[in-house]
Amino acid sequence: MTPTIHGTFKALGDPTRCRIVTMLAEQDMTIGEVADRFDMTRAAVKKHLSILERGKLISVHASGRERINRLEPAGLKSASDWINHFDRFWDTRLESLKSAIETHESERNNDR
């Protein structure tokens, strides 16, 4: 697992950060706007946002005196690509299960 993917999964490993990612998928937000939706201090929200930024899931841009947090879909894509790498494992297992069921059904029908 690459360091970037490790940081992404670490960032997504917390329910609060997952909720923040979901919110930022809807719109860019300031720290204050994010904090208004949680029962925690701005400092705590800032810490969550910093972890998301280190995990490459969000970027932060200055707009005057405010810092705008924006979802970075590429960070999610790299995690998705890593997970999808294992689809072939499930495809193989499901194909084996399908064959086993079909064989069983065929044998059952022949016994009748």
C-alpha positions, 0 to 999 in steps of 0.5 A: 500500500502506498503512503498516499493510499495509507493516508487516505484510508487513515483519513477515511477511518473516522466517522466524523471525517467521512461525514465531512467528505460527504458534506464537501462533496455537496459544496466547498465550505469554510472551517466555520461552515463545517464546524457549525454542523458538528458539536465540537470546537473549530480546533477539533474540526480543523484537526479533522480537516488537516488529516483529510488534507494530508490524506489528499482527500481535500484541498484548502484554498485561500479566499480573502481571509477565509480558507475554503475546503474543497473535496479532491475526487482524485484522492477518492479515486486512488482509494477506489482503484486500490479496492477495485484491484481486488475485484478479480478475487471476488469475480473468481470466487463468485464464478467458482460458486456459480459453477458449483451451484450449477454442477449441484443442480445438474447432478440433482436433476440427473438423480430424479 
